Amino acid sequence: MALRWGILSAGLIANDFTTTLNSLPPFEHQVVAVAARDLSRAKEFAQKYNIPKAYGSYEELAKDPNVEVVYIANQHPQHKASVLLCLAAGKAVLCEKPMGVNLAEVREMIAEAQSRGLFLMEAIWSRCFPAMEALRGILAQKTVGDLRVARIELGFNLSQLSRATDWAQAGGSLLDLGIYCIQFISMVFGGQKPEKISAVGRVHETGVDDTVSVLLEYPGGVHGSFTCSITCNLSNTAYVTGTKGMAQISKSWCPTELVVNAERKEFPLPILGKKYNFLNGEGFSYEANHVRECLRKGLKESPLVPLAESELLAEILEEARKAIGVSFPQDKC
């Protein structure tokens, strides 16, 4: 039986996710409704993707009895209200990363989902890629030996995007790109809580974090580090080093290859024959199929992105922001 999706927002990432859903077998996934704050945009989106229902408010989407799960794709300052709205209507929710602006928001959403017994997942699509699955296997088998350090860089010049530098919209490198970095390090170290978090960074003239480096110390003397930036291009590569070698992943947010001790393995994307706004958009299929599997099993959270870890990621990102002196309007609520 097909999983019936509702799409909340009609932006670029919503376009890519819907493109993928429409490319998958219709007996597995169906997009049955879309909502935007502007009804004309919702109707245009619906026509483009042959979606039966278009709504000019998120409330209408949440109330649609035919919607089984909602993909929340608006900007992260709007995530909390959107998630709570959909949970209150009894919907399962896949919410784009970062789930919230701060720890308090994430905790509120998780508590609501758990109190209602509903599925909630932060859409960290990176973890669903086969290359990441292979890396987890490599680490479990100790192919690189005992872990010593994980490090990752992720940076692009996004200064031309107003949202990236908009303080009122909680812009900046940590929430936009740092979420990818910290989720990787946390995955490598099994979702443990760091014993110490240190951060240094440059603050943009608009008040958001520009370029930030974070050091995370874990039990046993191992550590992870990352640098993220919205004003310069970085290597966008992740490394895991142990006593017997190193694993390397390029394009770490949407990887298609894994290099372990100089041996390279490719993980080709599915051929869907569609155009995407973002690199390797075909990879949304991994995430969509994972959500379907979770819901068909009756799970209330994803084993790949547990809710406790989403809470931990939010806590680390907030601590890093505090260390460099960046706060947002949502932090004062």
Backbone torsions as a table, in degrees:
resi	resn	phi	psi	omega
1	MET	NA	137.6	-176.8
2	ALA	-70.5	142.5	172.1
3	LEU	-81.3	126.9	-174.1
4	ARG	-96.7	113.6	-174.5
5	TRP	-99.2	143.4	165.2
6	GLY	-114.3	138.2	-177.9
7	ILE	-109.2	119.0	-179.2
8	LEU	-101.9	107.8	-177.0
9	SER	104.8	154.2	-177.0
10	ALA	-127.4	33.7	-179.3
11	GLY	-83.6	-168.2	-174.2
12	LEU	-63.2	-44.2	-177.1
13	ILE	-71.8	-31.8	174.8
14	ALA	-64.6	-37.2	175.8
15	ASN	-61.3	-46.0	-178.1
16	ASP	-65.5	-43.4	-178.9
17	PHE	-64.4	-41.3	179.9
18	THR	-69.1	-38.2	174.8
19	THR	-55.6	-44.1	179.2
20	THR	-66.2	-47.1	-179.9
21	LEU	-56.8	-40.2	-179.5
22	ASN	-72.1	-14.6	179.4
23	SER	-92.3	-11.2	-180.0
24	LEU	-89.2	162.4	-178.4
25	PRO	-54.3	129.7	-176.8
26	PRO	-65.8	-17.4	176.0
27	PHE	-82.7	-3.8	176.4
28	GLU	-108.5	-38.4	-177.7
29	HIS	-138.9	135.7	173.5
30	GLN	-138.8	133.1	173.4
31	VAL	-93.6	115.8	-172.6
32	VAL	-107.2	-13.0	-178.9
33	ALA	-161.7	151.8	174.8
34	VAL	-138.4	147.5	177.7
35	ALA	-133.3	141.0	172.2
36	ALA	-138.4	162.8	179.6
37	ARG	-71.2	-17.0	176.8
38	ASP	-114.1	116.0	-176.3
39	LEU	-58.6	-36.3	-179.6
40	SER	-63.1	-38.0	177.0
41	ARG	-66.3	-40.5	179.0
42	ALA	-63.9	-41.3	179.7
43	LYS	-66.2	-40.1	178.3
44	GLU	-63.5	-42.3	178.2
45	PHE	-63.0	-45.1	-179.1
46	ALA	-62.8	-40.5	179.1
47	GLN	-66.1	-40.7	-178.5
48	LYS	-61.9	-38.2	-174.3
49	TYR	-110.1	11.4	177.3
50	ASN	56.9	49.5	-179.8
51	ILE	-97.3	130.1	-173.6
52	PRO	-61.8	-38.6	-173.6
53	LYS	-121.0	136.9	174.9
54	ALA	-127.9	131.0	-177.0
55	TYR	-123.0	147.6	178.5
56	GLY	-97.0	10.8	175.2
57	SER	-149.3	149.3	178.6
58	TYR	-68.9	-29.1	179.2
59	GLU	-60.8	-41.0	179.7
60	GLU	-64.8	-39.9	177.8
61	LEU	-62.4	-45.3	-178.4
62	ALA	-61.7	-30.8	-177.7
63	LYS	-85.2	-10.0	-177.3
64	ASP	-65.4	115.9	-175.9
65	PRO	-67.9	-15.9	-178.1
66	ASN	-85.8	-12.3	180.0
67	VAL	-83.4	127.0	-179.1
68	GLU	-97.7	-40.5	-179.1
69	VAL	-140.4	141.0	-179.1
70	VAL	-109.7	129.7	172.0
71	TYR	-94.6	114.4	-176.2
72	ILE	-96.1	115.4	-169.9
73	ALA	-126.7	16.3	175.8
74	ASN	-81.4	-174.3	-176.9
75	GLN	-73.4	151.4	-170.8
76	HIS	-60.4	-28.1	174.9
77	PRO	-64.5	-18.8	178.2
78	GLN	-96.3	-2.8	-174.8
79	HIS	-61.8	-46.7	-174.2
80	LYS	-58.5	-49.7	-179.3
81	ALA	-61.7	-39.7	-178.3
82	SER	-69.3	-43.2	178.9
83	VAL	-62.8	-48.0	-178.9
84	LEU	-62.9	-37.7	177.8
85	LEU	-60.7	-47.4	-177.2
86	CYS	-71.2	-38.1	176.9
87	LEU	-64.0	-40.6	178.8
88	ALA	-61.7	-27.4	178.9
89	ALA	-89.2	3.5	175.6
90	GLY	85.0	18.3	-177.8
91	LYS	-93.9	146.9	165.9
92	ALA	-71.8	152.9	-173.3
93	VAL	-136.5	131.9	166.3
94	LEU	-113.8	113.0	-174.0
95	CYS	-111.0	128.8	179.4
96	GLU	-57.8	153.8	178.7
97	LYS	-81.8	153.7	-15.6
98	PRO	-70.1	147.3	-175.3
99	MET	-60.7	-37.8	179.6
100	GLY	-143.1	169.6	178.4
101	VAL	-73.7	-32.3	-177.9
102	ASN	-146.5	178.3	-176.3
103	LEU	-63.4	-40.9	-178.1
104	ALA	-59.6	-42.0	179.4
105	GLU	-63.7	-45.3	-179.0
106	VAL	-63.7	-42.5	178.5
107	ARG	-61.4	-39.3	179.8
108	GLU	-64.8	-42.7	179.4
109	MET	-65.8	-43.2	180.0
110	ILE	-63.9	-44.1	179.4
111	ALA	-60.3	-40.0	179.4
112	GLU	-65.7	-44.7	179.0
113	ALA	-62.3	-43.5	-178.4
114	GLN	-69.0	-37.5	179.6
115	SER	-67.4	-28.2	180.0
116	ARG	-96.0	-5.3	-179.9
117	GLY	66.1	39.2	-176.5
118	LEU	-114.9	151.7	179.2
119	PHE	-72.7	133.7	175.3
120	LEU	-141.8	132.5	178.6
121	MET	-141.9	136.1	170.6
122	GLU	-79.4	129.2	-171.1
123	ALA	-79.9	68.2	175.0
124	ILE	-88.5	82.1	-172.0
125	TRP	-62.6	-25.1	-178.4
126	SER	-53.6	-38.4	-175.5
127	ARG	-70.1	-16.5	-177.9
128	CYS	-88.9	-9.9	-179.2
129	PHE	-70.3	139.4	179.3
130	PRO	-56.4	-32.8	178.6
131	ALA	-62.6	-37.7	177.7
132	MET	-71.3	-37.3	176.2
133	GLU	-61.1	-41.4	178.3
134	ALA	-64.4	-39.4	178.2
135	LEU	-62.8	-42.6	178.4
136	ARG	-59.9	-38.0	176.9
137	GLY	-65.5	-41.6	178.3
138	ILE	-59.9	-42.8	-178.9
139	LEU	-68.6	-39.9	179.8
140	ALA	-64.7	-34.8	-180.0
141	GLN	-84.0	-3.7	-179.3
142	LYS	57.6	38.2	178.0
143	THR	-61.1	-32.3	177.1
144	VAL	-97.7	11.1	178.5
145	GLY	83.9	-159.2	177.7
146	ASP	-74.2	132.8	-176.3
147	LEU	-64.9	143.3	175.4
148	ARG	-124.3	-45.1	-175.7
149	VAL	-154.1	145.6	170.8
150	ALA	-126.0	136.9	179.3
151	ARG	-144.3	151.6	-175.6
152	ILE	-154.7	143.9	172.8
153	GLU	-122.1	142.0	174.6
154	LEU	-149.5	114.5	-178.5
155	GLY	-155.4	140.2	175.3
156	PHE	-140.8	154.8	172.8
157	ASN	-83.7	97.4	-177.8
158	LEU	-105.6	15.3	-174.2
159	SER	-62.8	-18.8	178.2
160	GLN	-79.5	-12.4	177.4
161	LEU	-91.4	117.4	-174.9
162	SER	-60.6	-37.2	-177.7
163	ARG	-64.1	-29.9	-175.7
164	ALA	-67.0	-30.0	-178.1
165	THR	-111.9	8.4	-176.4
166	ASP	-84.3	110.8	-179.5
167	TRP	-63.4	-41.2	-178.5
168	ALA	-63.0	-26.9	179.5
169	GLN	-100.4	19.7	176.4
170	ALA	55.2	47.3	177.6
171	GLY	-74.7	-167.4	179.7
172	GLY	112.4	168.0	-173.2
173	SER	-76.7	-34.1	-174.3
174	LEU	-65.5	-48.5	-177.9
175	LEU	-76.7	-30.2	-178.5
176	ASP	-80.6	-47.2	-174.9
177	LEU	-116.7	-31.7	-178.9
178	GLY	-61.1	-28.3	178.1
179	ILE	-59.6	-37.8	176.9
180	TYR	-65.0	-40.1	-177.5
181	CYS	-67.8	-50.8	-175.6
182	ILE	-69.0	-32.4	177.5
183	GLN	-65.1	-34.7	178.8
184	PHE	-65.3	-49.7	-179.1
185	ILE	-62.2	-41.8	179.5
186	SER	-63.8	-38.5	177.1
187	MET	-62.1	-44.0	-179.4
188	VAL	-60.2	-40.3	-176.6
189	PHE	-98.0	21.2	169.5
190	GLY	68.4	28.2	176.9
191	GLY	72.2	18.1	177.3
192	GLN	-70.1	154.9	174.9
193	LYS	-86.7	129.1	178.2
194	PRO	-62.4	146.8	175.6
195	GLU	-78.5	-26.2	-179.4
196	LYS	-149.9	139.8	178.4
197	ILE	-123.9	123.4	176.5
198	SER	-123.5	144.9	180.0
199	ALA	-148.7	144.1	171.1
200	VAL	-132.1	152.3	-178.7
201	GLY	-171.2	167.3	176.5
202	ARG	-103.4	132.8	178.5
203	VAL	-96.4	130.8	179.6
204	HIS	-69.4	158.1	-179.3
205	GLU	-60.8	-21.0	178.7
206	THR	-85.1	-6.6	178.1
207	GLY	100.7	-3.8	176.9
208	VAL	-89.3	166.0	176.0
209	ASP	-76.7	131.0	-174.4
210	ASP	-94.8	-69.4	179.3
211	THR	-129.1	126.1	-171.8
212	VAL	-134.0	138.4	171.4
213	SER	-118.1	134.6	-175.5
214	VAL	-127.6	136.8	175.8
215	LEU	-117.1	128.6	-178.2
216	LEU	-118.9	121.7	178.6
217	GLU	-101.4	127.2	-177.2
218	TYR	-111.3	163.3	177.9
219	PRO	-56.4	144.9	177.9
220	GLY	88.6	8.6	176.1
221	GLY	80.2	9.8	176.5
222	VAL	-92.5	161.9	-178.6
223	HIS	-152.1	161.1	175.2
224	GLY	-129.1	153.2	177.9
225	SER	-144.9	151.5	175.7
226	PHE	-150.0	155.0	173.0
227	THR	-129.2	133.6	177.4
228	CYS	-132.2	149.8	-176.5
229	SER	-152.2	143.6	173.6
230	ILE	-108.0	7.7	-179.4
231	THR	-125.2	-0.3	177.0
232	CYS	-149.3	154.2	178.9
233	ASN	-85.0	128.3	178.1
234	LEU	-110.2	-176.1	-175.3
235	SER	-69.7	-24.8	179.7
236	ASN	55.5	40.5	-177.4
237	THR	-129.6	147.3	179.0
238	ALA	-118.6	145.3	-179.1
239	TYR	-132.7	142.5	171.8
240	VAL	-128.3	122.2	-175.7
241	THR	-119.0	135.3	177.5
242	GLY	-130.6	-171.3	-176.0
243	THR	-73.1	-12.5	-178.9
244	LYS	-119.5	7.7	178.9
245	GLY	150.8	-160.9	-173.3
246	MET	-143.9	144.2	171.4
247	ALA	-112.0	141.8	-176.4
248	GLN	-134.4	135.6	177.6
249	ILE	-130.0	120.9	173.9
250	SER	-93.6	164.3	-173.4
251	LYS	46.2	56.8	-166.9
252	SER	-61.7	-21.1	-179.5
253	TRP	-82.5	-18.0	179.8
254	CYS	-151.3	62.9	-167.2
255	PRO	-76.1	145.8	175.6
256	THR	-127.2	8.0	175.1
257	GLU	-150.6	154.7	179.2
258	LEU	-136.0	129.4	177.4
259	VAL	-112.1	120.2	179.7
260	VAL	-123.4	117.0	-178.8
261	ASN	49.9	47.8	176.4
262	ALA	72.9	2.8	176.8
263	GLU	-100.0	121.5	-174.1
264	ARG	-97.7	136.7	175.2
265	LYS	-129.6	131.4	-178.3
266	GLU	-95.9	146.7	177.0
267	PHE	-130.4	82.5	-174.3
268	PRO	-60.5	142.7	176.2
269	LEU	-70.5	154.5	173.3
270	PRO	-62.9	144.5	179.9
271	ILE	-90.4	104.5	-176.6
272	LEU	-106.8	-12.0	175.4
273	GLY	67.6	31.6	-178.3
274	LYS	-123.3	162.9	175.7
275	LYS	-100.2	142.5	-176.5
276	TYR	-127.4	154.3	176.2
277	ASN	-78.2	-31.0	-174.9
278	PHE	-117.7	153.1	-177.9
279	LEU	-57.1	135.9	175.5
280	ASN	57.0	37.3	-179.6
281	GLY	-57.9	-23.2	176.9
282	GLU	-57.9	-23.4	-178.7
283	GLY	-67.7	-12.2	174.2
284	PHE	-61.7	-21.3	179.3
285	SER	-62.2	-35.6	178.9
286	TYR	-62.9	-43.4	-179.2
287	GLU	-68.4	-44.7	179.9
288	ALA	-60.5	-43.6	179.9
289	ASN	-68.1	-33.5	177.1
290	HIS	-64.9	-43.8	178.5
291	VAL	-62.1	-43.2	178.6
292	ARG	-59.5	-44.0	179.6
293	GLU	-62.4	-43.8	178.9
294	CYS	-59.4	-48.1	-176.4
295	LEU	-68.7	-37.6	179.0
296	ARG	-68.6	-22.9	176.0
297	LYS	-87.5	-5.4	-179.4
298	GLY	78.5	18.1	-179.6
299	LEU	-73.9	150.9	178.7
300	LYS	-102.6	-6.9	174.6
301	GLU	-155.1	165.0	-177.5
302	SER	-86.0	133.1	173.6
303	PRO	-70.0	-20.3	177.9
304	LEU	-80.4	-34.5	179.8
305	VAL	-131.5	74.9	-178.4
306	PRO	-62.3	150.4	-178.7
307	LEU	-62.9	-36.0	178.5
308	ALA	-62.1	-32.9	179.1
309	GLU	-76.7	-35.1	173.8
310	SER	-59.3	-38.4	177.0
311	GLU	-64.9	-42.1	179.3
312	LEU	-64.7	-42.4	179.2
313	LEU	-60.2	-42.2	178.6
314	ALA	-63.7	-38.8	-179.9
315	GLU	-65.4	-43.0	-179.2
316	ILE	-66.1	-44.5	179.4
317	LEU	-62.3	-38.6	179.0
318	GLU	-67.4	-41.3	178.3
319	GLU	-63.3	-39.2	178.5
320	ALA	-64.6	-41.5	178.1
321	ARG	-62.6	-43.0	179.9
322	LYS	-61.6	-37.4	-177.2
323	ALA	-64.2	-30.1	179.8
324	ILE	-103.2	4.9	172.6
325	GLY	82.5	28.3	178.9
326	VAL	-108.8	126.1	174.5
327	SER	-133.3	159.3	-177.7
328	PHE	-121.8	164.1	179.1
329	PRO	-53.8	-35.9	-177.7
330	GLN	-66.5	-22.8	-179.8
331	ASP	-71.3	-18.0	-176.3
332	LYS	-95.1	-1.3	-178.0
333	CYS	-71.9	NA	NA
